[in-house]
Amino acid sequence: MEAAVYLLGTFVVLACGVLLARGYRQSGQRLLLWSSICFFGLALSNGLTFLDLSLLPEAIDLHMLRHAVTGVATLVLIYGLVWDSE
């Protein structure tokens, strides 16, 4: 059951990223670009969570990689908020 929750979370975050990217393409608002990149990174992090906790054996731990991807995605959004604000 938890694998289904991980996959659902991944698909929802990925759909949000796609919608944000589509909004950026239509309007050209730079904040939408940074937000979509962040959401794609968070989708990757959720996918790694599914892979780590559901598919891989316990001997393989992706804990640090998952948190690194989440941190980079968050830093991208912070960069966009601070340096691209109007």
C-alpha positions, 0 to 999 in steps of 0.5 A: 500500500505504501508503494502506491502512495509513493507512486501517487505522490510522484505522479501528482508532483510531476503533474504540477511540474508539467502544469507550471512549465506549461504556464511558463511557456505561455506567459513567460513568467520566470517564477513559473520556470523556477517553480517547475524546475523545483517540482521536477526535482521533487518528483525525482526525489519522490521517485527515488523514495519509491525506488529506495523504500519499495524496490531496492533491498535494505542493503542499498540506502538512497537516503542521502541521495534523496535528501540531496535532490530535495535540497537542490530542488529547494535551492533552485526555487529559493534562487528564483525567488530571491534573484528573479523577483520583480 
